[in-house]
């Protein structure tokens, strides 16, 4: 038999904050995009031209693209 919460105790509980709903949906979206990029092999993929260059020789744009796996145009 399930225990029920006394009415007096239930009345004093704080209401559920609405920002936690948005946080839940944001977390689910980030997890979904992470899983999709992992399964498609797009996470941390680099073009060979950038991968072979030393990190000090990369521009800021190329370095940011190599960390986030954003394709960068080759010059």
N, CA, C and O atoms as CSV, one atom per row, in Angstrom:
chain,resi,resn,atom,element,x,y,z
A,1,UNK,N,N,0.841,-1.167,0.000
A,1,UNK,CA,C,0.000,0.000,0.000
A,1,UNK,C,C,0.893,1.239,0.000
A,1,UNK,O,O,1.837,1.328,0.785
A,2,UNK,N,N,0.599,2.177,-0.866
A,2,UNK,CA,C,1.430,3.368,-1.010
A,2,UNK,C,C,1.130,4.362,0.105
A,2,UNK,O,O,-0.016,4.563,0.509
A,3,UNK,N,N,2.227,4.982,0.592
A,3,UNK,CA,C,2.044,6.010,1.620
A,3,UNK,C,C,1.618,7.304,0.964
A,3,UNK,O,O,2.116,7.660,-0.104
A,4,UNK,N,N,0.726,7.988,1.581
A,4,UNK,CA,C,0.314,9.288,1.057
A,4,UNK,C,C,0.925,10.376,1.930
A,4,UNK,O,O,1.153,10.178,3.124
A,5,UNK,N,N,1.180,11.499,1.333
A,5,UNK,CA,C,1.768,12.627,2.042
A,5,UNK,C,C,0.644,13.355,2.777
A,5,UNK,O,O,-0.396,13.644,2.186
A,6,UNK,N,N,0.843,13.650,4.046
A,6,UNK,CA,C,-0.202,14.402,4.755
A,6,UNK,C,C,-0.444,15.750,4.088
A,6,UNK,O,O,0.482,16.355,3.549
A,7,UNK,N,N,-1.655,16.206,4.123
A,7,UNK,CA,C,-2.040,17.445,3.439
A,7,UNK,C,C,-1.273,18.644,3.974
A,7,UNK,O,O,-0.922,19.537,3.204
A,8,UNK,N,N,-1.011,18.685,5.250
A,8,UNK,CA,C,-0.311,19.830,5.827
A,8,UNK,C,C,1.117,19.915,5.270
A,8,UNK,O,O,1.612,21.014,5.019
A,9,UNK,N,N,1.788,18.765,5.074
A,9,UNK,CA,C,3.143,18.775,4.541
A,9,UNK,C,C,3.153,19.166,3.068
A,9,UNK,O,O,4.063,19.872,2.633
A,10,UNK,N,N,2.189,18.737,2.309
A,10,UNK,CA,C,2.111,19.051,0.888
A,10,UNK,C,C,1.857,20.535,0.652
A,10,UNK,O,O,2.316,21.082,-0.351
A,11,UNK,N,N,1.156,21.181,1.530
A,11,UNK,CA,C,0.850,22.610,1.356
A,11,UNK,C,C,2.093,23.475,1.510
A,11,UNK,O,O,2.146,24.568,0.947
A,12,UNK,N,N,3.090,23.019,2.253
A,12,UNK,CA,C,4.261,23.846,2.529
A,12,UNK,C,C,5.408,23.616,1.545
A,12,UNK,O,O,6.454,24.253,1.670
A,13,UNK,N,N,5.242,22.745,0.595
A,13,UNK,CA,C,6.286,22.525,-0.410
A,13,UNK,C,C,6.346,23.724,-1.354
A,13,UNK,O,O,5.323,24.300,-1.727
A,14,UNK,N,N,7.557,24.076,-1.723
A,14,UNK,CA,C,7.749,25.202,-2.646
A,14,UNK,C,C,7.272,24.785,-4.034
A,14,UNK,O,O,7.398,23.620,-4.411
A,15,UNK,N,N,6.727,25.733,-4.795
A,15,UNK,CA,C,6.292,25.400,-6.160
A,15,UNK,C,C,7.492,25.077,-7.042
A,15,UNK,O,O,8.599,25.557,-6.798
A,16,UNK,N,N,7.268,24.266,-8.059
A,16,UNK,CA,C,8.313,23.856,-8.993
A,16,UNK,C,C,8.714,25.044,-9.854
A,16,UNK,O,O,7.859,25.605,-10.539
A,17,UNK,N,N,9.982,25.450,-9.845
A,17,UNK,CA,C,10.398,26.616,-10.642
A,17,UNK,C,C,10.323,26.339,-12.145
A,17,UNK,O,O,10.730,25.272,-12.605
A,18,UNK,N,N,9.810,27.291,-12.894
A,18,UNK,CA,C,9.632,27.113,-14.340
A,18,UNK,C,C,10.951,27.092,-15.097
A,18,UNK,O,O,11.035,26.480,-16.162
A,19,UNK,N,N,11.985,27.747,-14.573
A,19,UNK,CA,C,13.258,27.746,-15.305
A,19,UNK,C,C,13.868,26.349,-15.373
A,19,UNK,O,O,14.687,26.080,-16.252
A,20,UNK,N,N,13.489,25.469,-14.475
A,20,UNK,CA,C,14.003,24.108,-14.548
A,20,UNK,C,C,13.455,23.365,-15.764
A,20,UNK,O,O,14.116,22.467,-16.285
A,21,UNK,N,N,12.252,23.730,-16.225
A,21,UNK,CA,C,11.733,23.129,-17.454
A,21,UNK,C,C,12.623,23.498,-18.634
A,21,UNK,O,O,12.971,22.638,-19.443
A,22,UNK,N,N,12.993,24.778,-18.735
A,22,UNK,CA,C,13.857,25.218,-19.840
A,22,UNK,C,C,15.226,24.573,-19.744
A,22,UNK,O,O,15.822,24.209,-20.757
A,23,UNK,N,N,15.721,24.432,-18.531
A,23,UNK,CA,C,17.016,23.785,-18.352
A,23,UNK,C,C,16.949,22.320,-18.779
A,23,UNK,O,O,17.896,21.798,-19.368
A,24,UNK,N,N,15.855,21.671,-18.487
A,24,UNK,CA,C,15.665,20.274,-18.895
A,24,UNK,C,C,15.644,20.155,-20.409
A,24,UNK,O,O,16.286,19.265,-20.967
A,25,UNK,N,N,14.915,21.039,-21.085
A,25,UNK,CA,C,14.827,20.985,-22.541
A,25,UNK,C,C,16.164,21.351,-23.197
A,25,UNK,O,O,16.544,20.754,-24.204
A,26,UNK,N,N,16.867,22.318,-22.636
A,26,UNK,CA,C,18.184,22.685,-23.164
A,26,UNK,C,C,19.158,21.513,-23.017
A,26,UNK,O,O,19.913,21.213,-23.941
A,27,UNK,N,N,19.139,20.861,-21.870
A,27,UNK,CA,C,20.013,19.706,-21.655
A,27,UNK,C,C,19.690,18.573,-22.631
A,27,UNK,O,O,20.594,17.929,-23.162
A,28,UNK,N,N,18.424,18.339,-22.858
A,28,UNK,CA,C,18.027,17.286,-23.798
A,28,UNK,C,C,18.480,17.631,-25.216
A,28,UNK,O,O,18.937,16.753,-25.949
A,29,UNK,N,N,18.356,18.900,-25.609
A,29,UNK,CA,C,18.782,19.319,-26.945
A,29,UNK,C,C,20.294,19.164,-27.102
A,29,UNK,O,O,20.762,18.660,-28.123
A,30,UNK,N,N,21.057,19.591,-26.102
A,30,UNK,CA,C,22.511,19.467,-26.182
A,30,UNK,C,C,22.948,18.005,-26.217
A,30,UNK,O,O,23.876,17.651,-26.944
A,31,UNK,N,N,22.292,17.171,-25.447
A,31,UNK,CA,C,22.607,15.747,-25.466
A,31,UNK,C,C,22.268,15.130,-26.819
A,31,UNK,O,O,23.012,14.290,-27.325
A,32,UNK,N,N,21.150,15.542,-27.403
A,32,UNK,CA,C,20.749,15.032,-28.715
A,32,UNK,C,C,21.744,15.447,-29.798
A,32,UNK,O,O,22.124,14.624,-30.630
A,33,UNK,N,N,22.171,16.716,-29.800
A,33,UNK,CA,C,23.129,17.166,-30.813
A,33,UNK,C,C,24.495,16.507,-30.610
A,33,UNK,O,O,25.183,16.199,-31.583
A,34,UNK,N,N,24.887,16.292,-29.362
A,34,UNK,CA,C,26.149,15.596,-29.088
A,34,UNK,C,C,26.088,14.170,-29.615
A,34,UNK,O,O,27.023,13.702,-30.265
A,35,UNK,N,N,24.988,13.483,-29.335
A,35,UNK,CA,C,24.853,12.095,-29.783
A,35,UNK,C,C,24.811,12.011,-31.307
A,35,UNK,O,O,25.406,11.108,-31.894
A,36,UNK,N,N,24.117,12.942,-31.944
A,36,UNK,CA,C,24.035,12.927,-33.403
A,36,UNK,C,C,25.409,13.166,-34.028
A,36,UNK,O,O,25.786,12.480,-34.978
A,37,UNK,N,N,26.162,14.139,-33.497
A,37,UNK,CA,C,27.490,14.404,-34.057
A,37,UNK,C,C,28.439,13.239,-33.787
A,37,UNK,O,O,29.317,12.952,-34.600
A,38,UNK,N,N,28.269,12.576,-32.660
A,38,UNK,CA,C,29.112,11.427,-32.344
A,38,UNK,C,C,28.818,10.259,-33.292
A,38,UNK,O,O,29.738,9.602,-33.779
A,39,UNK,N,N,27.533,10.007,-33.549
A,39,UNK,CA,C,27.173,8.893,-34.425
A,39,UNK,C,C,27.500,9.171,-35.883
A,39,UNK,O,O,27.816,8.247,-36.632
A,40,UNK,N,N,27.428,10.436,-36.299
A,40,UNK,CA,C,27.724,10.778,-37.687
A,40,UNK,C,C,29.219,10.974,-37.924
A,40,UNK,O,O,29.643,11.152,-39.066
A,41,UNK,N,N,30.014,10.944,-36.874
A,41,UNK,CA,C,31.459,11.092,-37.018
A,41,UNK,C,C,31.905,12.512,-37.261
A,41,UNK,O,O,33.002,12.729,-37.775
A,42,UNK,N,N,31.088,13.490,-36.906
A,42,UNK,CA,C,31.444,14.884,-37.139
A,42,UNK,C,C,32.111,15.537,-35.930
A,42,UNK,O,O,32.566,16.678,-36.017
A,43,UNK,N,N,32.172,14.838,-34.822
A,43,UNK,CA,C,32.763,15.436,-33.640
A,43,UNK,C,C,34.283,15.379,-33.744
A,43,UNK,O,O,34.860,14.313,-33.958
A,44,UNK,N,N,34.912,16.511,-33.595
A,44,UNK,CA,C,36.363,16.640,-33.626
A,44,UNK,C,C,36.977,16.147,-34.928
A,44,UNK,O,O,38.079,15.599,-34.922
A,45,UNK,N,N,36.289,16.332,-36.031
A,45,UNK,CA,C,36.869,15.948,-37.313
A,45,UNK,C,C,37.573,17.160,-37.915
A,45,UNK,O,O,37.031,18.265,-37.919
A,46,UNK,N,N,38.763,16.945,-38.414
A,46,UNK,CA,C,39.572,18.021,-38.983
A,46,UNK,C,C,39.956,17.690,-40.412
A,46,UNK,O,O,40.191,16.528,-40.747
A,47,UNK,N,N,40.019,18.715,-41.257
A,47,UNK,CA,C,40.596,18.482,-42.578
A,47,UNK,C,C,42.091,18.174,-42.427
A,47,UNK,O,O,42.745,18.735,-41.548
A,48,UNK,N,N,42.625,17.310,-43.251
A,48,UNK,CA,C,44.045,16.931,-43.106
A,48,UNK,C,C,44.999,18.115,-43.225
A,48,UNK,O,O,46.065,18.116,-42.609
A,49,UNK,N,N,44.624,19.126,-44.014
A,49,UNK,CA,C,45.511,20.285,-44.177
A,49,UNK,C,C,45.691,21.031,-42.866
A,49,UNK,O,O,46.781,21.525,-42.576
A,50,UNK,N,N,44.633,21.117,-42.074
A,50,UNK,CA,C,44.718,21.824,-40.792
A,50,UNK,C,C,45.332,20.909,-39.737
A,50,UNK,O,O,46.086,21.377,-38.884
A,51,UNK,N,N,45.028,19.634,-39.778
A,51,UNK,CA,C,45.520,18.702,-38.760
A,51,UNK,C,C,47.036,18.563,-38.801
A,51,UNK,O,O,47.655,18.314,-37.767
A,52,UNK,N,N,47.647,18.717,-39.967
A,52,UNK,CA,C,49.091,18.537,-40.092
A,52,UNK,C,C,49.892,19.786,-39.728
A,52,UNK,O,O,51.105,19.710,-39.535
A,53,UNK,N,N,49.218,20.936,-39.632
A,53,UNK,CA,C,49.924,22.173,-39.299
A,53,UNK,C,C,50.104,22.297,-37.796
A,53,UNK,O,O,49.255,21.824,-37.041
A,54,UNK,N,N,51.193,22.925,-37.336
A,54,UNK,CA,C,51.369,23.157,-35.900
A,54,UNK,C,C,50.293,24.120,-35.388
A,54,UNK,O,O,49.810,24.970,-36.137
A,55,UNK,N,N,49.928,23.987,-34.139
A,55,UNK,CA,C,48.864,24.823,-33.563
A,55,UNK,C,C,49.253,26.295,-33.611
A,55,UNK,O,O,48.396,27.153,-33.823
A,56,UNK,N,N,50.528,26.598,-33.417
A,56,UNK,CA,C,50.984,27.986,-33.446
A,56,UNK,C,C,50.842,28.646,-34.808
A,56,UNK,O,O,50.806,29.874,-34.898
A,57,UNK,N,N,50.759,27.844,-35.880
A,57,UNK,CA,C,50.635,28.378,-37.232
A,57,UNK,C,C,49.183,28.606,-37.637
A,57,UNK,O,O,48.928,29.176,-38.698
A,58,UNK,N,N,48.241,28.181,-36.828
A,58,UNK,CA,C,46.825,28.353,-37.173
A,58,UNK,C,C,46.347,29.738,-36.785
A,58,UNK,O,O,46.792,30.308,-35.789
A,59,UNK,N,N,45.433,30.275,-37.585
A,59,UNK,CA,C,44.805,31.545,-37.220
A,59,UNK,C,C,43.775,31.273,-36.134
A,59,UNK,O,O,43.436,30.120,-35.870
A,60,UNK,N,N,43.281,32.325,-35.511
A,60,UNK,CA,C,42.270,32.167,-34.479
A,60,UNK,C,C,41.011,31.523,-35.012
A,60,UNK,O,O,40.383,30.713,-34.330
A,61,UNK,N,N,40.641,31.880,-36.229
A,61,UNK,CA,C,39.446,31.302,-36.845
A,61,UNK,C,C,39.627,29.805,-37.096
A,61,UNK,O,O,38.719,29.012,-36.848
A,62,UNK,N,N,40.795,29.430,-37.586
A,62,UNK,CA,C,41.053,28.014,-37.842
A,62,UNK,C,C,41.153,27.229,-36.538
A,62,UNK,O,O,40.707,26.084,-36.462
A,63,UNK,N,N,41.737,27.842,-35.514
A,63,UNK,CA,C,41.858,27.174,-34.230
A,63,UNK,C,C,40.486,26.958,-33.600
A,63,UNK,O,O,40.216,25.885,-33.060
A,64,UNK,N,N,39.626,27.959,-33.663
A,64,UNK,CA,C,38.268,27.810,-33.127
A,64,UNK,C,C,37.496,26.772,-33.928
A,64,UNK,O,O,36.717,26.008,-33.358
A,65,UNK,N,N,37.697,26.734,-35.219
A,65,UNK,CA,C,37.025,25.745,-36.052
A,65,UNK,C,C,37.522,24.342,-35.789
A,65,UNK,O,O,36.760,23.382,-35.904
A,66,UNK,N,N,38.793,24.208,-35.437
A,66,UNK,CA,C,39.318,22.872,-35.166
A,66,UNK,C,C,38.814,22.343,-33.835
A,66,UNK,O,O,38.658,21.133,-33.670
A,67,UNK,N,N,38.557,23.226,-32.887
A,67,UNK,CA,C,38.042,22.792,-31.589
A,67,UNK,C,C,36.562,22.439,-31.686
A,67,UNK,O,O,36.115,21.451,-31.103
A,68,UNK,N,N,35.807,23.243,-32.420
A,68,UNK,CA,C,34.349,23.022,-32.502
A,68,UNK,C,C,33.938,22.205,-33.706
A,68,UNK,O,O,32.747,21.966,-33.905
A,69,UNK,N,N,34.884,21.773,-34.511
A,69,UNK,CA,C,34.621,20.975,-35.715
A,69,UNK,C,C,33.780,21.727,-36.728
A,69,UNK,O,O,32.962,21.132,-37.430
A,70,UNK,N,N,33.980,23.052,-36.806
A,70,UNK,CA,C,33.312,23.866,-37.823
A,70,UNK,C,C,34.213,23.865,-39.056
A,70,UNK,O,O,35.399,24.172,-38.942
A,71,UNK,N,N,33.690,23.533,-40.209
A,71,UNK,CA,C,34.538,23.528,-41.399
A,71,UNK,C,C,35.055,24.934,-41.712
A,71,UNK,O,O,34.288,25.896,-41.708
A,72,UNK,N,N,36.338,25.047,-41.979
A,72,UNK,CA,C,36.939,26.329,-42.293
A,72,UNK,C,C,37.395,26.320,-43.746
A,72,UNK,O,O,37.883,25.303,-44.238
A,73,UNK,N,N,37.241,27.451,-44.437
A,73,UNK,CA,C,37.676,27.499,-45.843
A,73,UNK,C,C,39.198,27.469,-45.917
A,73,UNK,O,O,39.881,28.076,-45.093
A,74,UNK,N,N,39.713,26.769,-46.897
A,74,UNK,CA,C,41.153,26.683,-47.091
A,74,UNK,C,C,41.612,27.846,-47.975
A,74,UNK,O,O,40.904,28.249,-48.898
A,75,UNK,N,N,42.783,28.372,-47.689
A,75,UNK,CA,C,43.310,29.498,-48.473
A,75,UNK,C,C,44.304,29.011,-49.481
A,75,UNK,O,O,44.858,29.810,-50.236
